[in-house]
Structures are given as C-alpha cells and as structure tokens.
Amino acid sequence: MRPPYRGGVHRFLLTPRWWGINVFVALAIPFCLFMGTWQLGRFEDRVGDHREATGRQGAVQAAAPLDSLLPVDKKTSGRLASAAGVYGEQLLVPERDLDGRSGFYVLSLLRTDSGKALPVVRGWLPGDADAARAPAAPGGRVQVTGALQASENSGTKGVHAQGGLPAGQLGVIGAASLVNLVQEPLYDAWLTVQAPSDGMLAVPAKAPDNTGLDLKAFQNLGYTGEWFVFAAFVLFMWFRFYRREVETLRDAQAGLVPPQARPAATATAASGE
C-alpha cells in the first residue's frame, strides 16, 4: 500500500527544469489564444467586407466624380465613377476569361479634363486578341461611367507581364505598365463600362484584394482552430508531464523505484530535502 500523499510532493515544481516548463506554458497559452483570436478577427473582417461589397452591388448607386473616389480602397472599389474627356489610344488585354470563356478586353485611354489619361475597359470579346475585331472608341468629347477598379500588379494571376506581347497589347492594367506605352500622366485606377456597345460584353467589377470569401479567407478560419488546438495541446502536455512526475515521485516514496533510476528532481523531493 502506498504511503499517504504528502503536500511536499509538489516541491519538484520549484526545480529549474519545471520553472522553465511553467514559464513556457504561461507564455505559450496566451500567445496561442491571441493568435487564434487575431485570425478569427481577420476572417470576420473578410465576411464583413464581402457583405458590404455584395450590398453595394445590389444597391442602386449614383455615379460619383472620379477624383472624389480616389485613391481606390475597399470602400470605393467597384463604385460607379464618372469622368469626361476624349478617347485616345486603344489597347487590347489578352487572355481574360469571362463566364468560363477566354477572350480579351478592349481598353481605351480617356484623356480627361484633369490632364491625366484614364484606362477604360469598354468591354470584352471572345477569342484571341485581334485589333481588327475591336470596335473603335467614340469620337469627340464623351462622358464615361463605369465601375472603379484599382490598378493591377505584375503578379496578377492569369495575365502576362508586358514583355513578349505584340504591339498594341497590354498584360497588366495599371499605371506602372502603361507608363512605358503612354508618355503622359496616368490615373492609378481604371474603369470598366457596365453597359458596353458594339456587341461587347460588360466586364464585372472585381472585389478588392483580401475581401472575398475565397480559399484564403477560410484559411484564416482554419488557422483559428489550429491556434486553439495548440493552446489545448500545450496544456495537455503540461498536465501529462506533471502527472507522470507525481506518479514517479509516489513510486519513489513507496520504494518502488531504485534510487539510481530516479530523476534528480524526483529523488530530491522524495528525500524531503
């Protein structure tokens, strides 16, 4: 029969080894909970942004002057913007999919009253990019209304870098890529006309980066669960180590463990020193 359980059996918790374990647990659990809460907050933000963007798409909004919506952010991306000017150079943006079909954008540069050129995607056509099939832009002064979009970057999936494309074609819609083709000031944004003419189809406005409920959003939710699991695992392992230490110490007190086989901390606690 084992001897009575003595309060001194917990003195091993004051040894340097257990001080290190306890400090690690005391820091690891709050850190895991903080990271889990942070990832959950990011997912909730994505849900909120998605609802807001969906609500904007379903609501009827009046077009606002272009300059009042710049710079493009999560709140202004997709908003209807208006600008006036005269159309100039026309470019094609190849390899753009719409409703599961491959095609190209017809992009015309609008020289606005502000003196800057604004890229305007006037519509989409199926097939390979062909300048002969692209309708010419209207002549004279025009008032253009379209969904506001932020400039794309060179890492945009599914588009070329500018190098290697034929003359008159553009891989990325943005001031950084257009500046090499157009020697004039440019807006760091573009419009996509929602009611195109000449048989072209409208290009839907894209959701801003990090706002849609895509795979990345649900990764945040998965990371939330992982961090909470890590916190529970740390607590479980601490309790397991603690229980094993207590059981070993009890066996040592009962003489069931030879002195030479006892851990140093257990041997000290068992001797009552």
C-alpha positions as a Markdown table, in Angstrom:
| # | Residue | x | y | z |
|---|---|---|---|---|
| 1 | Met | 0.0 | 0.0 | 0.0 |
| 2 | Arg | 1.3 | 3.5 | -0.9 |
| 3 | Pro | 2.1 | 6.0 | 1.8 |
| 4 | Pro | -0.2 | 9.0 | 2.3 |
| 5 | Tyr | 0.1 | 11.7 | -0.3 |
| 6 | Arg | 2.2 | 14.5 | 1.1 |
| 7 | Gly | 2.0 | 18.1 | 0.2 |
| 8 | Gly | 5.7 | 18.2 | -0.3 |
| 9 | Val | 5.4 | 16.0 | -3.3 |
| 10 | His | 4.8 | 19.2 | -5.4 |
| 11 | Arg | 8.2 | 20.6 | -4.5 |
| 12 | Phe | 9.5 | 19.4 | -7.8 |
| 13 | Leu | 7.6 | 22.3 | -9.4 |
| 14 | Leu | 10.2 | 24.6 | -7.9 |
| 15 | Thr | 13.1 | 23.0 | -9.6 |
| 16 | Pro | 14.9 | 24.8 | -12.5 |
| 17 | Arg | 13.6 | 22.3 | -15.1 |
| 18 | Trp | 10.0 | 22.8 | -14.0 |
| 19 | Trp | 10.4 | 26.6 | -13.8 |
| 20 | Gly | 11.4 | 26.5 | -17.4 |
| 21 | Ile | 8.4 | 24.3 | -18.3 |
| 22 | Asn | 6.0 | 26.5 | -16.4 |
| 23 | Val | 7.3 | 29.8 | -17.9 |
| 24 | Phe | 7.0 | 28.3 | -21.4 |
| 25 | Val | 3.4 | 27.2 | -20.7 |
| 26 | Ala | 2.5 | 30.6 | -19.2 |
| 27 | Leu | 3.7 | 32.3 | -22.3 |
| 28 | Ala | 2.6 | 29.8 | -24.9 |
| 29 | Ile | -1.0 | 29.6 | -24.0 |
| 30 | Pro | -1.8 | 33.3 | -24.1 |
| 31 | Phe | 0.2 | 33.6 | -27.3 |
| 32 | Cys | -1.8 | 30.8 | -29.0 |
| 33 | Leu | -5.1 | 32.3 | -27.8 |
| 34 | Phe | -4.1 | 35.8 | -29.1 |
| 35 | Met | -3.1 | 34.4 | -32.5 |
| 36 | Gly | -6.3 | 32.4 | -32.7 |
| 37 | Thr | -8.4 | 35.4 | -31.8 |
| 38 | Trp | -6.4 | 37.5 | -34.4 |
| 39 | Gln | -7.0 | 35.0 | -37.2 |
| 40 | Leu | -10.7 | 34.8 | -36.2 |
| 41 | Gly | -10.9 | 38.6 | -36.4 |
| 42 | Arg | -9.4 | 38.6 | -39.9 |
| 43 | Phe | -12.0 | 36.1 | -41.1 |
| 44 | Glu | -14.8 | 38.2 | -39.6 |
| 45 | Asp | -13.4 | 41.3 | -41.3 |
| 46 | Arg | -13.4 | 39.4 | -44.6 |
| 47 | Val | -17.0 | 38.4 | -44.0 |
| 48 | Gly | -17.9 | 42.0 | -43.3 |
| 49 | Asp | -16.1 | 43.3 | -46.4 |
| 50 | His | -17.8 | 40.6 | -48.5 |
| 51 | Arg | -21.3 | 41.6 | -47.2 |
| 52 | Glu | -20.5 | 45.3 | -47.8 |
| 53 | Ala | -19.3 | 44.6 | -51.3 |
| 54 | Thr | -22.4 | 42.4 | -52.0 |
| 55 | Gly | -24.6 | 45.1 | -50.7 |
| 56 | Arg | -23.1 | 47.7 | -52.9 |
| 57 | Gln | -23.5 | 45.5 | -56.0 |
| 58 | Gly | -27.2 | 45.0 | -55.2 |
| 59 | Ala | -27.9 | 48.7 | -54.4 |
| 60 | Val | -28.5 | 51.3 | -57.0 |
| 61 | Gln | -25.9 | 54.0 | -56.6 |
| 62 | Ala | -25.4 | 57.2 | -58.4 |
| 63 | Ala | -22.1 | 57.7 | -60.2 |
| 64 | Ala | -19.7 | 60.0 | -58.3 |
| 65 | Pro | -16.9 | 62.1 | -59.9 |
| 66 | Leu | -13.8 | 60.0 | -60.4 |
| 67 | Asp | -11.5 | 62.2 | -58.3 |
| 68 | Ser | -13.8 | 62.1 | -55.3 |
| 69 | Leu | -13.3 | 58.3 | -55.1 |
| 70 | Leu | -9.5 | 58.2 | -55.2 |
| 71 | Pro | -7.4 | 56.6 | -54.1 |
| 72 | Val | -9.2 | 53.3 | -54.6 |
| 73 | Asp | -9.7 | 51.3 | -51.4 |
| 74 | Lys | -12.1 | 48.7 | -50.1 |
| 75 | Lys | -14.9 | 51.1 | -49.8 |
| 76 | Thr | -14.6 | 52.8 | -53.2 |
| 77 | Ser | -13.6 | 49.8 | -55.3 |
| 78 | Gly | -16.5 | 48.8 | -57.5 |
| 79 | Arg | -18.3 | 52.1 | -57.1 |
| 80 | Leu | -19.7 | 53.8 | -60.1 |
| 81 | Ala | -17.4 | 56.7 | -61.2 |
| 82 | Ser | -17.8 | 59.2 | -64.0 |
| 83 | Ala | -15.2 | 61.1 | -66.0 |
| 84 | Ala | -15.3 | 63.3 | -69.1 |
| 85 | Gly | -12.8 | 63.6 | -71.9 |
| 86 | Val | -11.7 | 62.5 | -75.3 |
| 87 | Tyr | -10.7 | 58.9 | -76.2 |
| 88 | Gly | -7.2 | 58.4 | -77.5 |
| 89 | Glu | -5.1 | 55.3 | -77.9 |
| 90 | Gln | -6.7 | 51.9 | -77.8 |
| 91 | Leu | -5.1 | 48.7 | -76.5 |
| 92 | Leu | -6.1 | 45.0 | -76.1 |
| 93 | Val | -5.7 | 43.0 | -72.9 |
| 94 | Pro | -5.5 | 39.3 | -73.9 |
| 95 | Glu | -6.2 | 36.1 | -72.1 |
| 96 | Arg | -9.1 | 37.4 | -69.9 |
| 97 | Asp | -11.8 | 34.9 | -69.0 |
| 98 | Leu | -15.5 | 35.7 | -68.7 |
| 99 | Asp | -18.2 | 33.2 | -67.8 |
| 100 | Gly | -15.7 | 30.3 | -68.5 |
| 101 | Arg | -14.7 | 31.6 | -71.9 |
| 102 | Ser | -11.4 | 33.0 | -73.0 |
| 103 | Gly | -11.2 | 36.4 | -74.6 |
| 104 | Phe | -9.8 | 39.9 | -74.4 |
| 105 | Tyr | -10.6 | 43.3 | -73.0 |
| 106 | Val | -10.9 | 46.3 | -75.3 |
| 107 | Leu | -9.2 | 49.2 | -73.4 |
| 108 | Ser | -9.3 | 52.8 | -74.5 |
| 109 | Leu | -7.4 | 55.7 | -72.8 |
| 110 | Leu | -9.6 | 58.6 | -71.9 |
| 111 | Arg | -7.8 | 61.9 | -71.8 |
| 112 | Thr | -9.7 | 63.6 | -69.1 |
| 113 | Asp | -10.2 | 67.3 | -68.4 |
| 114 | Ser | -7.7 | 67.0 | -65.5 |
| 115 | Gly | -4.9 | 66.3 | -68.0 |
| 116 | Lys | -4.5 | 62.7 | -66.9 |
| 117 | Ala | -5.2 | 59.6 | -69.0 |
| 118 | Leu | -7.7 | 57.1 | -67.6 |
| 119 | Pro | -7.7 | 53.5 | -68.7 |
| 120 | Val | -11.3 | 52.5 | -69.6 |
| 121 | Val | -12.2 | 48.9 | -70.3 |
| 122 | Arg | -15.1 | 49.4 | -72.8 |
| 123 | Gly | -16.0 | 45.7 | -73.0 |
| 124 | Trp | -14.9 | 42.0 | -73.6 |
| 125 | Leu | -14.8 | 40.0 | -76.7 |
| 126 | Pro | -14.3 | 36.2 | -77.1 |
| 127 | Gly | -11.3 | 34.6 | -78.8 |
| 128 | Asp | -7.8 | 35.7 | -79.4 |
| 129 | Ala | -6.9 | 39.4 | -79.2 |
| 130 | Asp | -7.4 | 40.9 | -82.6 |
| 131 | Ala | -7.4 | 44.6 | -83.2 |
| 132 | Ala | -9.5 | 44.2 | -86.4 |
| 133 | Arg | -12.4 | 42.9 | -84.3 |
| 134 | Ala | -12.2 | 45.6 | -81.6 |
| 135 | Pro | -14.8 | 48.4 | -82.1 |
| 136 | Ala | -13.3 | 51.9 | -82.3 |
| 137 | Ala | -13.9 | 54.2 | -79.4 |
| 138 | Pro | -16.5 | 57.0 | -79.9 |
| 139 | Gly | -15.1 | 60.3 | -81.2 |
| 140 | Gly | -15.4 | 63.7 | -79.7 |
| 141 | Arg | -15.9 | 64.6 | -76.1 |
| 142 | Val | -17.6 | 61.8 | -74.1 |
| 143 | Gln | -18.9 | 61.3 | -70.5 |
| 144 | Val | -17.9 | 57.8 | -69.3 |
| 145 | Thr | -19.4 | 56.0 | -66.4 |
| 146 | Gly | -18.0 | 52.7 | -65.1 |
| 147 | Ala | -17.1 | 50.6 | -62.1 |
| 148 | Leu | -13.9 | 51.8 | -60.4 |
| 149 | Gln | -11.0 | 49.4 | -60.1 |
| 150 | Ala | -7.6 | 49.5 | -58.5 |
| 151 | Ser | -4.5 | 49.1 | -60.7 |
| 152 | Glu | -3.4 | 45.5 | -61.2 |
| 153 | Asn | 0.1 | 44.4 | -60.2 |
| 154 | Ser | 2.5 | 42.3 | -62.2 |
| 155 | Gly | 1.7 | 39.3 | -60.0 |
| 156 | Thr | -1.9 | 39.2 | -61.1 |
| 157 | Lys | -2.8 | 35.6 | -61.9 |
| 158 | Gly | -3.7 | 34.8 | -65.5 |
| 159 | Val | -2.2 | 37.8 | -67.2 |
| 160 | His | 1.1 | 38.3 | -68.9 |
| 161 | Ala | 3.9 | 40.6 | -67.9 |
| 162 | Gln | 4.2 | 43.3 | -70.5 |
| 163 | Gly | 7.3 | 41.8 | -72.1 |
| 164 | Gly | 6.7 | 39.5 | -75.0 |
| 165 | Leu | 3.3 | 40.8 | -76.0 |
| 166 | Pro | 2.7 | 42.2 | -79.6 |
| 167 | Ala | 2.4 | 45.9 | -80.1 |
| 168 | Gly | -0.9 | 47.3 | -79.1 |
| 169 | Gln | -1.5 | 44.7 | -76.3 |
| 170 | Leu | -1.3 | 45.1 | -72.6 |
| 171 | Gly | -0.8 | 42.4 | -70.0 |
| 172 | Val | -1.5 | 44.3 | -66.8 |
| 173 | Ile | -3.9 | 47.2 | -66.4 |
| 174 | Gly | -2.2 | 49.8 | -64.3 |
| 175 | Ala | -0.1 | 53.0 | -64.4 |
| 176 | Ala | 3.1 | 51.0 | -63.8 |
| 177 | Ser | 2.7 | 49.0 | -67.0 |
| 178 | Leu | 1.0 | 51.8 | -69.1 |
| 179 | Val | 3.7 | 54.4 | -68.4 |
| 180 | Asn | 6.0 | 52.5 | -70.8 |
| 181 | Leu | 3.5 | 52.8 | -73.6 |
| 182 | Val | 1.9 | 56.2 | -72.9 |
| 183 | Gln | 4.1 | 59.2 | -72.4 |
| 184 | Glu | 1.6 | 61.2 | -70.3 |
| 185 | Pro | 0.3 | 61.4 | -66.7 |
| 186 | Leu | -1.9 | 58.5 | -65.8 |
| 187 | Tyr | -4.5 | 57.7 | -63.1 |
| 188 | Asp | -3.6 | 54.8 | -60.9 |
| 189 | Ala | -7.0 | 53.3 | -61.4 |
| 190 | Trp | -9.3 | 52.2 | -64.3 |
| 191 | Leu | -13.0 | 52.0 | -65.1 |
| 192 | Thr | -14.9 | 49.1 | -66.6 |
| 193 | Val | -18.0 | 50.2 | -68.5 |
| 194 | Gln | -21.1 | 48.3 | -67.3 |
| 195 | Ala | -23.2 | 48.9 | -70.4 |
| 196 | Pro | -20.9 | 48.4 | -73.4 |
| 197 | Ser | -21.9 | 48.8 | -77.0 |
| 198 | Asp | -20.9 | 47.3 | -80.4 |
| 199 | Gly | -21.6 | 43.7 | -79.3 |
| 200 | Met | -19.1 | 43.7 | -76.4 |
| 201 | Leu | -19.9 | 42.2 | -73.0 |
| 202 | Ala | -19.5 | 44.0 | -69.8 |
| 203 | Val | -16.6 | 43.2 | -67.6 |
| 204 | Pro | -17.8 | 42.7 | -64.0 |
| 205 | Ala | -16.0 | 44.7 | -61.3 |
| 206 | Lys | -13.6 | 42.6 | -59.3 |
| 207 | Ala | -13.8 | 42.5 | -55.5 |
| 208 | Pro | -10.8 | 44.3 | -53.8 |
| 209 | Asp | -8.0 | 42.1 | -52.7 |
| 210 | Asn | -8.4 | 40.3 | -49.3 |
| 211 | Thr | -12.2 | 41.0 | -49.2 |
| 212 | Gly | -13.9 | 38.0 | -50.9 |
| 213 | Leu | -14.8 | 34.7 | -49.2 |
| 214 | Asp | -12.2 | 32.8 | -51.1 |
| 215 | Leu | -9.8 | 30.0 | -50.0 |
| 216 | Lys | -7.5 | 32.4 | -48.3 |
| 217 | Ala | -10.4 | 33.7 | -46.1 |
| 218 | Phe | -11.3 | 30.1 | -45.0 |
| 219 | Gln | -7.6 | 29.5 | -44.3 |
| 220 | Asn | -7.8 | 32.2 | -41.7 |
| 221 | Leu | -10.7 | 30.3 | -40.1 |
| 222 | Gly | -8.6 | 27.1 | -40.2 |
| 223 | Tyr | -5.7 | 28.8 | -38.6 |
| 224 | Thr | -8.0 | 30.0 | -35.8 |
| 225 | Gly | -8.8 | 26.4 | -35.0 |
| 226 | Glu | -5.2 | 25.4 | -35.2 |
| 227 | Trp | -4.0 | 28.0 | -32.7 |
| 228 | Phe | -6.7 | 27.0 | -30.2 |
| 229 | Val | -5.7 | 23.3 | -30.7 |
| 230 | Phe | -2.1 | 24.3 | -30.0 |
| 231 | Ala | -3.1 | 26.0 | -26.7 |
| 232 | Ala | -5.1 | 22.9 | -25.7 |
| 233 | Phe | -2.1 | 20.7 | -26.6 |
| 234 | Val | 0.3 | 22.7 | -24.5 |
| 235 | Leu | -2.0 | 22.5 | -21.5 |
| 236 | Phe | -2.5 | 18.7 | -22.1 |
| 237 | Met | 1.2 | 18.0 | -22.3 |
| 238 | Trp | 1.9 | 20.1 | -19.1 |
| 239 | Phe | -0.7 | 18.1 | -17.2 |
| 240 | Arg | 0.7 | 14.8 | -18.6 |
| 241 | Phe | 4.3 | 15.7 | -17.6 |
| 242 | Tyr | 3.0 | 16.8 | -14.2 |
| 243 | Arg | 1.0 | 13.6 | -13.6 |
| 244 | Arg | 3.9 | 11.4 | -14.7 |
| 245 | Glu | 6.2 | 13.3 | -12.3 |
| 246 | Val | 3.8 | 12.9 | -9.4 |
| 247 | Glu | 3.3 | 9.2 | -10.1 |
| 248 | Thr | 7.1 | 8.7 | -10.3 |
| 249 | Leu | 7.6 | 10.5 | -7.0 |
| 250 | Arg | 4.9 | 8.5 | -5.3 |
| 251 | Asp | 6.5 | 5.3 | -6.5 |
| 252 | Ala | 9.9 | 6.5 | -5.2 |
| 253 | Gln | 8.3 | 7.3 | -1.8 |
| 254 | Ala | 6.9 | 3.8 | -1.8 |
| 255 | Gly | 10.3 | 2.3 | -2.6 |
| 256 | Leu | 9.1 | 1.0 | -6.0 |
| 257 | Val | 11.8 | 2.9 | -7.9 |
| 258 | Pro | 15.5 | 2.3 | -7.3 |
| 259 | Pro | 17.4 | 5.4 | -6.2 |
| 260 | Gln | 19.7 | 5.3 | -9.2 |
| 261 | Ala | 16.7 | 5.2 | -11.6 |
| 262 | Arg | 15.1 | 8.3 | -10.1 |
| 263 | Pro | 15.3 | 11.7 | -11.8 |
| 264 | Ala | 17.3 | 14.2 | -9.8 |
| 265 | Ala | 14.3 | 16.4 | -9.1 |
| 266 | Thr | 12.2 | 13.4 | -8.0 |
| 267 | Ala | 15.0 | 12.0 | -5.8 |
| 268 | Thr | 15.3 | 15.3 | -4.0 |
| 269 | Ala | 11.6 | 15.7 | -3.4 |
| 270 | Ala | 11.3 | 12.1 | -2.2 |
| 271 | Ser | 14.1 | 12.5 | 0.3 |
| 272 | Gly | 12.3 | 15.5 | 1.8 |
| 273 | Glu | 15.3 | 17.8 | 1.4 |
